[in-house]
Amino acid sequence: MATISSPGLGSGLDISGLVTQLMAVERQPLTALATKEAGVQAKISAYGAVKSAFSQLQSAASALQLTATFSGRRASVADPAVAGIAAGTSAVAASYSLEVTQLAQAQKLVSGGFASSTTTVGTGTLKIDFGSYSGGNFAANSSKTGLTLTIDSSNNTLAGIRDAINGAQGGVTASIVNDGSNSRLLLSSNDSGAQNALRVSVTDSDGNNTDLAGLSQLVYDASTGGTTRLTEQLAARDAQFKLDNLSITRASNTLTDVIDGVTVNLFKTNTGSPTTLTVSRDNSGTTSAVQAFVKAYNDTITTLKNLSAYDAGTKQAALLQGEGTMYSLQQNLSATATLKIGGSSTLSSIGITLQKDGTLQIDSSKLDQSITSGAAAALFRGSGSGNGLATSFIDVVTKTLGTNGILTSRTDGLSNQIKDIDRRRDAMNIRINAIEARYRAQFNAMDAAVSSMQKTSAFLTQQLDALANLTKTTTK
């Protein structure tokens, strides 16, 4: 809307200034609305802090529903140079004697010397099988298929055969080593254990599979009557050990199926000097989870109290002071914190007491005893078909934060107030703009009238002056 920024042409009045002052009065209701809106927005933010606190409480309670939270295990080895150990949540607390007489080992075979890695070996078919040698016989490992490779002019060098074996990814790794004079092909079974020894056979294109020429140079068959050109550097063998004097054999040095829930890694032999494996309960994870829950609960209670308090000293009320919602939330939490689970188990029975200010306090010694005895798990997780305290807290939080929950209902109501304020502001702005336009029209009309009157007055004055002058002349 165009405005007049100079004094009225006829009246000399500052019309723009007058309208501005009048409109300042008209806009006072808008200022009141803005103040009210700021207060409502502050309440919405405060309820956002409450929601955040309840979400943290929900997460902490959820952790106390998990079996793993109450099943921590600590595992150790008296001589860590002999073995390493890790225990899962299903492991039973116990100790075991361990004596390692032999470590598992993967077989390694090496070829004779070649001038270089680019030396031509020969063509034909190279076949590698997995199995074990016993009593002069080779027994194939039925769980492995082995590999068969075609060696032709594209891969008939020492390096080409290495790359063909590795490219097949059949459980064998090939490499070339230089002993200072010659290059040699080194074959390694990827898996340790007596069942994973190698048998290398060929169909040599030179027509002779047993001579020292062509692919025949790579034959290995340690069974009776077999022709062996590769040399065994390391034998395939199993791990052999005694657990509590029970003799056990495994193909790997990583033992995952010997003690339920426990993984043992064998590092070296200790024949004649057994070491001790120990699996014990570890309460640290459970303690941390309970402490996190108590902190989340106390933080929620503190948030509710701070946002609804009244300071008598400063006579200042908190943002949500007097809101019934805040009282209801505190009552819900206090009621849940005093629930009895299984008829008699409560937070206080495991060392967590409710203080006068509504917060919880932990007796560390009593809590540790209840964790060890299983009482803490029974309280938080429940037993049989009965729900535990953790589920009760989660239910309270879910209802509080849910679509139809008390917090959602309250914040929705505040959001509707904001929408109503916006509607009222829009209506006021329309009315105020109309008032301003009317004021300007009225003042401009007044200014025009004054200007007209001033012109008439000037004309009459001029005429009177002329008449007076004429009279004077006539008299003379």
N, C-alpha and C positions, 0 to 999 in steps of 0.2 A: 504494500500500500504506500502510495506517495505521501510524503510528509512535508510540512512547511518548516523550514529551518531558520527563517528570518522573521522579525517582528511583523505584525499585521500591517499591511500597507495603509489601511485607513485608520486603524485604532492605535497603531504603534505598540500593541501588546505582543509579548512572546507567546504566540499561540502554541508553538511546538512544545515549549517548556510547560505551559499550563496543562496541555493534554498528557504529557509525560507524567506529571504529578498526579493528575486525576487517575491515570491508568495504573499507577503504582498502588493506589488504594484498591482499585478493581482487581488487581492481581494477587492481593493478599490471600485469598482462598487457595490459589495455586501453590503458594509457598507452604501453606498448611498441609496441602495434599502431599507435597514433596517430603515434608517432615514425617508425615504419617507413613509414606512409602518407605523411607529410609528405616524407620522403626520395624516395619514388617519384614523388610529384607534382612535386617539384623537378626530377627527371630528365625528366619529361614536358615541363615548361616549357622546360628546356634544349634538348631535341630540337626544340621548337617554334621556338626561335631559329635552330637549324640549318636547319630547313625554310625559314624566312623568308629566310635568306642564300642558299640554293640557288635559291629562286624569283627573287630579284633577279638572280642570275647568269644564270638562264634568260632573263629579259627582256632583259638586256644582250646576250646571245649572239644572241637572235632579231633584234635590230636590225642585227646584222652579217651577216644573211642577205639583207637587202633590197638590191635594185639601187639604190634611191634614196639609200641611205646612202653609196654610193661614186660618186654621179653629181652631186654638188653643182656648181652653176654660178653665176658672178657676172657680172652684165651692167651696163654703164654707157654713158653718152652724154657725149661731150666737151662738148657744149653742152646741158645739161638743159632749157633754155628751148625748144628746138626739138622735143624728143621725150623720152618716157620708155621704158624697156625692162625686160622681165623675161624670164628664161631658165629653161626647164624642164630636167629631167634628160636629155632627148634632144638638147638643143642641142649643136652642135659648137663648140668653142673657135675663134673666128675674129674678125676685125674687118671692118667694112663702112663704106663712105662713103655718107652720106645727104644728099640735097638735096631739100627740099620746095618745090615751086613753087606748089602750090594745096592748100588744106585742103578736105576734104569738108564739105558743108553741106546742111541740110534746107530744103526750100522753105517759105516763109511767104507767105500771101495775106491781104489785108485788104479789108474791104468799105467801101462808102461810109458816110457818117455817118447815124446814126439819133438821134432825139430822146433816147431812153433805152433801157435794156435791156428794158423792157416794151413797146416799140413793136411793133405788129403788122407782120410782114413779108409774109406771104401763106401760102397753102396749096398743096398739090400733092405732087410727088415730087422729092426731092433725091438725086442720084446722084454719088458720088465714086469716081473710078478712079485707079489708080497707073500710071505709065509714064514715058516720056521723049519730049521734043519734039526732032525733028531734020528738017531740010529741009522745014519746013512741015507735017510730019506728026506725029501722036501714036502712039507704039507702046506698047501696053499691057504692063505687067510681068506676065508669066505666073505668077509665083510669089505674086502677091497677088490676092485676089478683089474688093477694094474693098467699098463698102457702099451700100445703097439705103435711104432713109428716107422714111416717109410723114409729111408735115407737115399736120396738121389743126388744128381749133380748140383742141385741148388743148396744142399746142406751137408755135403759129405766131408767137410773139414772138421777138425776138432772143435772149433768154435761153432760151426753149423750144427753139429750133433748136440753140443751143450744147449744152444738156443732152442733146438727142437724139443729137447727133454723139458726144459723150463717152460716153454710155450704150451706144452700139453697139460701142465698143472695137475699131474697125476699122482702126487704124493712123493715125488723124488726131486731133489734139487741138484743140479749139475753146476760145476764151476771148474775153472782151469787154474792150476797152480804151477808156478815155475820153481823148480828145485835148485836153480842156479845153472843147470846144464840143459834141462829139457822141460817141455811143457807136458803136464799130465792132466787127464780128465778125472775129476773127483766127483763121485756120486754119493749122495747122502739121503737116507730115508728120512722123510719129514717127521715120522713118528718113532718114538723109542719103543722098546719092548721086543722080546724074542719072536713074537708073531709078525713083526714088521721087517724081517730080514729080506734081502733082495736076491732074486734069481734073474740073471741077465742072459738071454739067449738070442741068437741071430739066425737069419737066413741070409747067408753071404752070397752076393751076386757072383763071386769068383767060383762058386760051386763047392767050396770046402768050408764047413762051419767050425772046424777045429784047428785050423792051421794058425800061423802067426801073421797072416796077411789079411788086409781088408777089415771088415767088421768083426771078424773072428777075434781080433785083438781086444774086444770089449766083452767077451763072454765071462760070466761068473755063475758057477753051479757047484756048490760044495757038497751036493749029495753024492752017494757012491757011484763011481763011474763018470761023474761029471767032469767036463773040461773047464778049467778055470784059468783065465788070462788076467782078469782084474785081481788085485791083491786087497785083502781085507785089512783095513787100518784100525777100525774099531768094530767090535762084534755087537750084534743086536742082543740086548739082554734086558731082563725085567728087574724091577726093584724088588729086593727081598728084605724083609724086616720082621721084627716080632713086636706085637702090641700086647702088652700084659702077658708076654711069653707065648702068645699065639702066633705061629708062623703064617705070614701072608705074602703073597706075590701080586704085583701089579705091573702093568706095562709102562706106566708113567711115574715120574717122581712127584706129580701132583695128585694127591689122593683126595677124592671128593666123595667116595662111597665106602669108606672104611668105618668112620664114626659118623653117625647120623647128625647132619647139620654142621659138620666141621670139615674144613679144608686144611690139609697138611701138605706142605711142600718140603720134600727131602732135599737136603743140601750136601751132606757128606755121611760117610759111614762112622759108626761108633761101636764097632764090635767089642763086646765085653764090657762096655761102659754105658749102660742104658741111661737115657735122660727122661725127664718127666714132662708130660703134656698136661696142662691144667685148664679146665673150662670152669669159670665161675660166673655168678650173677653180677651184672653191672647195673647199678641203680642210677648212675649219673644221668642217663637219657630220660628216665622216668622223672627224676627229681627236677630236671630242667623243664620238662613239660608241665609239671604241676606248678612250678614257680611262675611259668609264663601264664598259666591260667589264673593264678591268684593275682598277678600283676594286672592282667586284662580286666578282671573283675573289679579290683580296686580303682583302676583308672576310670572305669565306667561309672562307678559310684561317685568318685570325685568330680567327674565331669557333670553329672546330674546335680550334685550339690552346689557346685560353683555357679552353674547357670541359673539356679533357682534361689540363690541365697539373698538375704537382705543384711546389709552392713549397718548396724545401729549407730556405729560411731560416725560414719560419713553420711548416714541416712540415704545411702544409695542402694537401689534394688538392682539385682542382676537382670539380664535380658529376659529370662523366662521365669522370673519370680512371680508366684501366684498362678502359674499354669498347672492345672490339675494333671496334665499329662506327665509332668515330671514326677509328681508324687506317686502316680500309678506305676511308673517304671521302677522307681526305687522299691516300692512294695513288692512288685513281681520278683525282683532280684533277691530281696531278703527272704521271701517265702521259699524260693528255690534253693537258696543256700542252706536252709534249715531242714530240707527234706530228709526223710529217713528212707534208706534203700534196703530192701530185703527185711524190713521190719525194725531194724535197729542200727544199721550202719549209717553214720553221718560224717560230715566233714570234721567235726570235732573229734570223732573217734579215731581218725587217722592223723591228728595233729594240726588241723587247720581250724582256728576258732574265729567266730564272728565278734568283732570289737564293737564298742558302744557307738563309734562314729559310722558304723555300717560297713567298714572294710574288713578284710580277712587277714589273719596273721598266722604264719607257719611256725610250728615247733619242729625244727629240723630233725632232731633225734627221734621223735615219735613218728614223723613222716617216714624216715628211713626204715624204721622197724616195720611200719605198715606196708611199705613197698616190698620188703623182703618176705614178709609173711603172706603177701597176696591180698591183704585187706584193701589196699589202695585200688588195686585193679578191680576187685569185686565192687567197690563203691562207685567208681567212675564208669566201668564198663557193664556192671550188672552181672548177674549169674543166672544160668538157666534161660528161661524165657523172659525174665524181668529186665527192664531197661535200667541202665545206670544213671548216675547223676549227670554225666556228660550229655546224654541224650535229653535229659530234662532241661538243661540249660540251652541246648541247641533249639529245642522246641519253643522255649520262651523267646529267644532271639528271632527265630523264624517268624513267629506270630507278630513280634514287634516290628520287624522290617518288611513283612509281607505286604502284598497289594492291599489287603484289608486291615493291615496292622495299625496300631495306635499312632505310630510316628508318621506313617504314610497319610493317614486321615488328617492329622494335624497340619502337616506341611501342604497337603492339598488345599486345606481350608485357607492357609496363609497365601498360597498362590492365587486362589480365587479372589482374595482381598486385593492383591496386586492388580489383577485384571479389572476389578471394579474401580480401583483408583485410576487406571489408565482410561477407562470409559468416561469417568467423571472429568478427568483432565481434558480429554478431547472435547467434551460438551462445553466445559468452561472456556476453552480457547476459542471456540466458535462464538460464544456469547460475548467474550471480551473483545474479539476483533470487531464484532458488530457495534459494541458500545464505543470503541475507539473511532470507528468510522462516523458514528452519529455525533460524537464530540467535535470532531474536526469539521464536519459539515455545519454544525451549529455555530462554531466560532468563526468559520469562514463567512457565513451569512451575516453574523453580527458585524464582522469587520467590513463587509461590503456595505451594510446599512450605515455604519459610522462614516465610511468614506463618502457615501452619497450625501449625508447630512452636512458633512464638512464642506462639500462642494456648494451646496445650497446656501450655507452660511456665508461662504466667501462671496457668492454672487450677490446676496442681499447686502452685504457690507459694501461691496463695490457700488451697487446702485444707490445706496444711502449717501455714500461719500460723493457720488456724482451729483445727487440732488442738492446736497449742502453747498457744493461749490457753485451750482447754478444760482442758488438763492443769494449767495454773497455777491455774485456778479450783477444780478438784477438790482439789488439794493444800491449799489454804487451808481 
